[in-house]
């Protein structure tokens, strides 16, 4: 058994989190079906063209990005609160954002900033991906938005409906929807295995599919948990992905014009996400940077914000240029904000869950506005407080899913997708 690790992320809570991929080796090598099946096994400790349906791109900023230094500047606050960065005007009168986000400032008419989102103090993507904090979700098993779209809308042709470009995580799990709705993660060996084995014609591939199907039927007969059925869905998807090449082509950035690739240099995941939703994937999640800035907040943000700015601006503009702006909802956020007052000794900002910001674009939602406001020093919502789950409820509505819909959990109890289901009214 081999474990391929992705980027390691160390947060201030002392827990090191990293993307992972576990593969089983059999015979001459690793197969895509092996990769998909093993990703579907429960972790230790826990039981091109326009797409006809809407999709979601979720950009996760791990560690907790500073709201006051990005989308909610306070130029009139004392310097120990407002920090080093200037606020600049945007294309929307009266709305200002950080000087290091000039590309987004120019296109604010295509964006909406939420400045009164209330979070929890927890280093995890669980809340922003499922609507529930990790300490709840470890036992409740609420599904990620991507898993819900996989369940309800399926994929586009031979493509997986749910793709994570940042590996597996607690928040990306399908929970009680079952292992068949785990995300496909195309990094490393799994990506290489999208290529058919040399010398294997389509007819031979079909024979192998039939043979595996016979074994799968026998295993389902003795499986009482339903897990085998879910993992068998991964096998079928693996064959379809290899035979058609659609996923391989969507992930191949060399098919883009060199000028386009140059625009996305350093932020290629944003381009990959755009190509995936164009091809028909319903939910793509990616992450960029590290935002746990207890020390050196301004130094770190000066390096990261221009790249994030370029990634977001190029993605949103490309979706507009391709006529997909109403078909794709893009959300950019982290797990919480940062303390409005700068640390006196380290020049950093600590965790701050009472209020944070989020950026939303597309999906037919109302753009060109700042929704809600925080207090004069960005310490708490001044008006229109919204919970994270309500932002997700808005995303669900934008893609045609009722957040009040129920699914049975592991005990058969009907569970709503979200408990806090009132949407952000200003976006609808």
ABEGO torsion letter per residue (X at the ends): XBBBBBBBBBBAAGBBBBBBBBBBBBEAEBBAAAAAAAAABBBBGBXXEBBABBBBBBBBBBGGBBAAABABBBAABBAAAAEABBBBBBABBGBBBBAABAAAAAAAAABBBBAABBBBBBBBAAAAAAGBBAAAAAAAGBBBAAAAAAAAAEBBEABBABBBAAEBBAAABAEAAEAAABBBBABEAAAAAABBBBGBBAAAAAAAAAAAAAAAAAAAAABAAGAAAAAAAAAAAAAAAAAAGAAAAAABAAABBAAAAAAABGAAAAAAAAAAAAAGBABBBBBBEBABBABGAAAAAAAAAAAAAAAAAAAAAAAAAAGAAAABBBBBBBABBBBABBBAAAGBBBBBAABBBBBBBEGGBBBGBBBEBBBAAGABBABGBBBAAAAAAAAAAAAGBBAABBBBBAAGBBBBABABABBBAAAX
